[in-house]
Amino acid sequence: MTILTDVVDVVIGVDTHVDTHTAAAVVAGTGAVLGQITVATGSVPSSSVKRQGP
């Protein structure tokens, strides 16, 4: 079985809801949050969600 930290450095997750969507990027090995954004549904096209942080 492959261990995730052997394959990637960063994991991006998205949590979708009726009123908001939240995306976060975390360091695979530590779980440290690199950046996150929450937007109201319908307020921002998904193509305009850009990199946050360094």
N, C-alpha and C positions, 0 to 999 in steps of 0.2 A: 504494500500500500504506500502511496506517495504522501509525504508530509507537505502541507501547504507551504510552510516556510522554506522548503527546499526548492520551490518552484517560483514563488512570487515574493516581492518585497512589500507590496501595498495591496490591500483589499478594499474595494469600493462596494458599499452596500446602499441600497435604496429601500426606504420604507414608505409605501404609498397608502394614503387614506383618502376618504371622500373630500375633505377640505384642504389637506396639505400633503406635500410630498417632502421627504427629508432624504438627503444623500450625505454620506460621510465616507472619508478615506482614512484608513487606519494602517499602522505599521503591522505587518503580518506577524512578526516575531514577538512584539510587545503589547500590541493593542492600543498603542498611543494614537490619539486622534490627530491627524494632520490637518483636517479641515472638515467643515460641515456646512450645509445650507438647508434651510427650510423655505419652501415657497408655497403660496396658495395655489390650489389647482386651478388651471386655466389662466393664471396670471403671467406665466413666463413659458414660452415654447421650450421644449426640452433641449433643442439645439443651442439655446442661449445660456445654458448652465455651463459655466466655465470653471477652470481650475481656480481654487481658492488657496491662499497661503503661499509658501515659498516656491 
